[in-house]
Amino acid sequence: MKIAILTSGGDAPGMNAAIRSVVRTALYYQIEPYAVLDGFRGLATSKYKKMTRKDVSEILSRGGTVLGTARYDDFFREETVLKAVNNLISQKIDCLIVIGGDGTYRGAKAIKETGFPVIGIPASIDNDIWGTDYTIGFHTALKTIVDDIDKIKDTSSSHQRASIIETMGRHKGDLALYAGLSTGAEFIITPENKIDKNTIIASLKQHKKEGRRNAIIVVTENLINVHEFAKEITEKSGFSCRATVLGYVQRGGSPVPNDRILAGIMGAYAIDLIRNKQYGLAIGTRHEELVSYTFKEALQRETTDTIQKLYSLVPKIA
C-alpha cells in the first residue's frame, strides 16, 4: 500500500510533528509513505518524494513544514482537481492525507467527491476547524501571543497606557479570545463578539477615573483599523493608546508539547483509519477522545456553547 501526505495553506507549528507521526506509523505497518511537495500546487504538478524514517528524524521540534506549502486557488477548478487525482492514480497512491486548515479541507472535500480516498488532519493556528477541540498549532500560537501581550502590558502599565493588540484568526476569534482571557484583557473583539467602539471608549473613561494604569484590547484581524482606533481612544478616553499588529510571528516557533502530542496521536490515527479502509474523513479530538467525521461537518462555522460561556467571563474577570 502507498499513501501520500501534503501540507497546505498557512503553516502551523506541529505540522512537522504530524508528518513525522504519519511517516513512522506508516513504515511500522509496511505502508510506503510519499510526500507531496508544496501543497495542492505540488499535487497538481506531480511533485512527489518517497519518505524514509531518516527524512523525519530531526523535525519533531521544528516549526513550519518541511514539505512546503502554498496557497493555490486554481486547485478548486474541476479540471485541476481531476488532474491532481489522475496524478495520484498514476503514482499508484492508495490514499492521500492532507494536513491543514479550512482551505485545505475544502480541497480535500473536492478530492473526496471524485471518489479518491482522503483523510484530513487539522493544523491551523486559527483553530478554525469545527468538530475538534483544538487544531495542531493553536496552542503554540496562543503561547506566542500571550508572551507578547504580557510584555506589552508591562510597558503599558509603566506609561499608564491603553494597548490594542491585533491577532490572526480570520473568521474565527479563538486566538484573540483565549489570549485575552489569559492576559486579563478588558475587551476582546472577534467575529463572534463585536463591541461598539463608543462602548469601549466610555468604559476606558471610567477606568481612568478609577485610577487604572493600563488597559488591554485584543482584536481579531480584519475587523477594525487598530491604528485609527488607537488614535480615537487617545483623543477621547483619557488614555494614551498604542496599537500592535503581531503579524507572522504568530505562525513561527517550535511547537509546544500540547501540539506535538496532538500531532503525534492524530498522525497515527490517520494510518489506523486507512488500514481499516475508512476514508473521506477528518480527524479531531473531543473531550480528549479521538473522533472522525465528514469534511462537510468539519467546514461548518458554528459557535459552541463553551465558547459563548468564555466570552461571558470577560467582563467578570478583566
MARDOFI-267932 format. One record per residue: residue in one letter; x, y, z of N, C-alpha, C in turn. Coordinates in steps of 0.02 Angstrom, whole numbers, plus 50000, padded with zeros to 5 digits. Example, Ala and Ser with C-alpha at 12.3 -4.5 7.8 and 13.67 -1.06 7.14 Angstrom:
BEGIN
a506604971650390506154977550390506604983550390;s506424988850354506844994750357506455000250394;
***
This chain:
BEGIN
m500424994050000500005000050000500445006250000;k500215011549964500565017849962500105023549985;i500375028150024499995034050043500405040250024;a500055045850016500385052250004500175057150059;i500625061750076500495066750128500645073550099;l500205078350114500355085250095500155090050151;t500485095750153500285101250197500085107050152;s499575110750173499305115950129499075121950170;g499025127750137498785133750169499305136750215;g499085140550265499545143550312499895138350354;d500555139150363500915134250404500725135150478;a500795129750515500625129650586501135125450623;p501375127850681501845123850721501535117050739;g501905111750726501645105050739501495101250675;m501485104750618501395101150554501945095950545;n502565097750560503115092950552503035087050599;a502785088250659502665082750705502145077950677;a501635080750644501115076450613501405072550555;i501815075750514502145072250458502565066450485;r502945067850537503375062650567502955056850591;s502405058250625501975052950651501675048650595;v501445051950543501155048350486501675043850454;v502265046550440502785042750406503015036750448;r503145037850511503405032450553502885027150567;t502255029250576501725024250587501605020250523;a501625023550466501545020050402502095014850393;l502715016850405503275012150397503215006350446;y502965007650505502865002250555502414996850527;y501914998850487501434994050459501604992250386;q502224993450366502454991850298502034995350243;i501825001450258501485005650209502005010650182;e502025011650117502515016150087502255023350088;p502605027950124502385034950126502745039250074;y502355043350040502635048149992502425055150013;a502875059850004502715066950017502505070249952;v502005074549956501845079049901502125085849921;l502565088549881502905094749899502505100849878;d502495105849921502165112349907501415111849898;g501095107849939500375107849945500005105649883;f499405108549872498995106649815499315108449749;r499745113449749500105115149687500545109249666;g500885106249716501305100449702500895094449681;l500285093949708499845088349690499645089049617;a499515095149594499305096249525499875095549476;t500495096749500501085096349456501495090049468;s501245085549509501545078949521502245079449552;k502305083149607502945083749643502935078949703;y503205073049693503195067849744503895066149767;k503945063849829504575061349856504435055549903;k504765050049893504695044349938505025046050005;m504675044750060504915046550126505215040550163;t505755041850199506075036750240506045038950313;r506225034350357506255036050428506745041750441;k507305041650405507815046750414507555053650394;d507125054050344506855060450321506495064350375;v506225060750425505835064150477506175063750545;s506825061950546507155060650610507305066950651;e507335072750619507525078850656506995084350650;i506375082550640505875087750626505345088750680;l505355084550731504825084850782504765091750814;s505325094950827505325101250864505335107350818;r505335106250753505395111850706504715114750688;g504685121450683504085124750659504045124250583;g503505127050555503415126850483503245119950459;t503385118650395503275112050366503835110350317;v504155104750326504705102750282504465100750213;l503815099650206503545097850140503395104050098;g503405109850129503225115950093502465116650089;t502245122750077501535124050071501425129850024;a500835130349996500675135849951499925136749948;r499715143049944499005144349931498905143849855;y498435139749834498365138149763497625138049745;d497345143949731496635144549718496415140749656;d496875139849608496695136249546496495129049560;f496695126549619496535119549634495785118349636;f495395123449650494675122449658494305122349591;r494675122949536494375121849470494325114349458;e493775112149429493645104949421494205101449383;e494455104749330494965101449289495615100549328;t495765105149374496375104649415496305098949465;v495725098349496495595092849543495675086149508;l495375085549449495415079249412496135077649392;k496515082849373497215081849356497605079249416;a497475082249474497815080149536497655072849553;v497015071049547496805064149562497125059349513;n497155061149449497475056849399498215056049415;n498535061249440499235060749460499315055749518;l498865056049566498885051249621498805044149596;i498335043249551498215036449524498825034049485;s499135038449446499715036449406500305034649450;q500335037649510500865035949558500685029749600;k500095027049587499835021149623499755022449698;i499545028649713499405030549782498715027949801;d498655024849860498015022049882497605026949923;c497935031649957497565036549997497995042750007;l497675048550008498005054850021497835057350091;i498345059550128498245062850193498405070150185;v497935074450201498045081750198498105084450269;i498555089150278498665092350343498595099850334;g498085102850366497975109950358497335112250389;g497115118250370496515121350398495915120850352;d495465125750356494835125150320494925125350245;g495405129350220495535129350148495785122650123;t496215119550162496465112850146495905107850146;y495455108450193494885103850197494405104650138;r494345110850113493925111750053494235108149993;g494895108349989495235104649937495155097149946;a495205094850008495115087650023494415085350006;k493925089650020493225087950005493125087249929;a493455091649891493405091349818493715084849792;i494265082649821494575076349802494125070449821;k493855070749881493425065349905492825064449860;e492565070049833491975069649790492105066449723;t492755065549705492915061849644492925054349657;g492895052449721492925045449740493605043149763;f494105047749762494775045749784494815046049860;p495135041049892495185040849966495615046449993;v495375049850045495735055350075495575055750150;i496065057750190495985058750262496255065650279;g495925069150326496145075850346496385076150418;i496955079550428497225080850494497205088450504;p496875090950557496785098150565497405101650593;a497695106250554498275110050577498165117350556;s498055121650604497925128650590497995132650655;i498365138050653498425142050715497755145250732;d497305145850683496655149150694496155144950732;n496285138450740495805133950772495125134250736;d495145134150670494555135650630494225129550598;i494355123650626494015117650602493495115650653;w492875115350631492325113350676492375105850691;g492175104050752492125096950769492725094150806;t493255098050811493835096050851493955101450904;d494145099350964494255104151017494805109150997;y495345106450970495905110750951496235108150887;t496505112850848496895111050790497635111350808;i498035107450773498765107550783499025114550767;g499415117350812499715123950803499385129350844;f498765128250864498395133450902498745135150968;h498925130051006499215131351072499895134851067;t500285133251016500935136551008500835143850990;a500385145250943500245152250925499965156050985;l499535152751023499245155951083499795157851132;k500275153451143500825154951189501235160951164;t501355161151099501725166751070501355173351083;i500705173351071500305179351081500295181451154;v500185176751198500155178251270500825181151294;d501375178051273502035180651292502115187951269;d501895189351208501965196151181501505201151217;i500895199051231500435203651266500685205051337;d500955199951370501235201051437501775206451436;k502185206351384502725211351378502425218251364;i501935218451320501605224751304501265227551366;k500955223151406500615225351466501105228351517;d501695225551521502205228251566502355235551550;t502485236851486502655243751467502045248351468;s501465245651453500845249651456500715252051527;s500825247751575500715249551645501205254951667;s501825254351644502335259351661502155266251636;h501845266551578501675272951547500935274851554;q500565270951593499845272151602499495272651534;r499565267351495499355267451426498865261851411;a498415262951364497995257551337498345254651276;s498235248251264498545244951206498035240651170;i498055241151104497655236751061498125231851028;i497975225451033498395220251003497975216550952;e498205216450889497855212750836498165205950826;t497745200750829497975193950818497725191350750;m497995185750730497735182250672497075178750692;g496785175050644496165171550659495665171650602;r495715176650558495235177450502494525177450528;h494125172350509493415172250529493295168850596;k493825166950631493755163350695494135167150749;g493805168550805494095172750856494455169250913;d494585162750906494855159050964495525161650988;l495975163550942496625166050964496545172251007;a496135176950984496015183051023495665181551089;l495165177151087494785175451147495235172251200;y495585167051182495995163451231496585167851255;a496875171751209497425176151229497175181651275;g496585184351260496295189551302496145187151372;l495855181151376495705178251442496355176851480;s496865174751444497505172951476497895178951502;t497735184851475498115190851493497695196051530;g497075194351546496645199051582496425204951541;a496325203951476496115209451432495435212251453;e495365218751449494735221951466494215220951412;f494445220551349493975219751293494275214851243;i493835210551215494045205751164493555206351106;i493805208551049493385209750990493535204350939;t493035200450921493115194850874492505194550828;p492535190350776491935189550734491325187250772;e491435183550827490875181050867490675185950923;n491075191050934490975195550991491165202750973;k490755205750930490895212550909490655217450962;i491045222650974490885227651026490915234550994;d490415238651008490395245450982490985249551010;k491295253450967491875257350988491705262351043;n491115265351038490915270251089490835267151158;t490625260851159490565257151222491255256251254;i491745254651213492425253651238492705260251264;i492615265651226492875272151247492565274451312;a491905273551318491565275451381491825271451440;s491955264951430492225260751483492925262951502;l493325264651452494015266851466494025273351505;k493555277851490493495284051529493385282451603;q492945277551615492795275551684493405272351717;h493765268251678494375265051705494885270351725;k494935275551685495405280851700495215284451765;k494575285651774494325288851835494475284551896;e494445277951887494565273251942495305272451958;g495735275451917496445275251930496805269251901;r496495265751855496845260051823497425262651781;r497985258851782498595261051749498655258751677;n498265253751657498305251351588497655248051568;a497585246851504497015243051479497245239351416;i496995233251409497185229051352496555227451312;i496605228551247496065226851200496365221951149;v496085216051143496325211151095495805210451040;v496015210750977495545210650921495785205950866;t495325202250837495475197950780495585202250718;e496055200250676496225203950615495615205250570;n495655210650532495175212450479494495214850505;l494435216050569493795218550596493785226150601;i494335229150624494385236350630495095238450611;n495175244850596495845247650586496115249450656;v496565245350681496785246050751497175252550762;h497525254850711497915261050719497455267150724;e496935267250682496455272750686496065272650752;f495885266550774495525266050837495955268250896;a496605266650893497065268850946497085276450950;k497095279750892497085287150892496435289750922;e495875286550906495225288650932495195287851008;i495465282351033495485281251105495915286651139;t496485288251109496925293451137496565300151141;e496175301651089495835308151086495235308651134;k494905302851148494265303251182494225300151252;s494705295751269494625291851330495015294251391;g495535298251379495975300051434496595295651438;f496575289851404497155285451398497535287051335;s498195287251339498605286751279498565279551255;c498525278451190498425271551165498895270151107;r499145264051105499565261751050499285255151023;a499385254150958499155247950926499765243750906;t499705237150915500225232450895499905226950853;v500165226150792499945220650749500475215150753;l500305209550782500805204350795501055201050731;g500635200150682500855197650617501095190550617;y501585189150573501775182250558502195178950613;v502395182750663502745179550720502295174150751;q501635174950744501165170150773501215163250741;r501445162850679501485156450644502115152450661;g502635155850684503275152650691503405149550759;g503995146550765504215143950829504135136450836;s504525133750882504495126650898503825125050931;p503475119750909502825118150938502875116351012;v502385118751051502355117051122502155109651129;p502265106751188502105099551197501395097651178;n500895101951194500205100351175500135098951101;d500445103251060500395102450988500785096450963;r501355095050993501745089150973501365082750987;i501045082451046500665076451064500055075751020;l499695081251010499105081150967499285078750897;a499825081350870500055079350803500235071950801;g500555069650854500765062550857500175057850856;i499665059250898499105054550902498655055050840;m498605061050812498185061650752498515058450691;g499175059150686499525055950630499465048450632;a499545045550692499475038350699498765036050685;y498275040050708497575038350697497395038450623;a497705042950585497585043250513497775036550480;i498325033750502498535027250474498055021750497;d497815022050558497325017150581496695017250537;l496455023250521495865023750478495995020750409;i496585022050382496755019450316496795011850318;r497095009050369497155001750374496464998550380;n495985002150408495304999550414494855001750356;k495175004750305494815006950244494235011750260;q494355016150308493875021450325494135027950295;y493835029850239494095035550201493595041350200;g493825046950174493395052850167493235056150233;l493695055550281493555057950349494075062950374;a493835067550415494265072250451494355069650522;i494955070750549495115068450617495055074250666;g494845072750726494815077850778494855074750847;t494825078950897494775076550967494185080250999;r493805076551038493265079451077493315076651148;h493405081151196493485079151265494055074051272;e494595075351235495215071351237495125064351207;e494605063351170494505056951134494565058151059;l494905053651024494955054150951494285052850918;v494125056950868493505056050830493655056950756;s493195054650714493245055950642492545057650617;y492515062050567491875064450542491975067050472;t491445068950438491495070850367491795077850358;f492055079050298492325085650283491765090950283;k491175088950262490615093650263490475096050334;e490495091550382490405093450452490975097950476;a491585096250455492175099950478492165107150454;l491835108450398491835115150368491255119450392;q490865117150441490355121250471490685126950510;r490285132250523490555137850562490075139550619;e489995134850663489545135950720489955137750782;t489665142050823489975143950886489685139650942;t490105136150979489865131551030489655135351093;d489265131951134489055134851199489655136351243;t490165132051238490765132951279491105139651263;i491155141151198491465147451177491055153451202;q490395152951196489965158351220490055159551295;k490135154151332490245154751404490915158251419;l491415156851378492055160151388492005167651376;y491625169651325491525176851313491175180151372;s490715176551402490345179551459490785180651520;l491365177251522491835178151578492205184751575;v492295187351515492755193051505492585198951551;p491955201451551491815207251594491845205651669;k491795199251686491815197351757492515197151786;i492995195051744493665193851772494205198551744;a494015203051698494505207651670494785212351723;
***
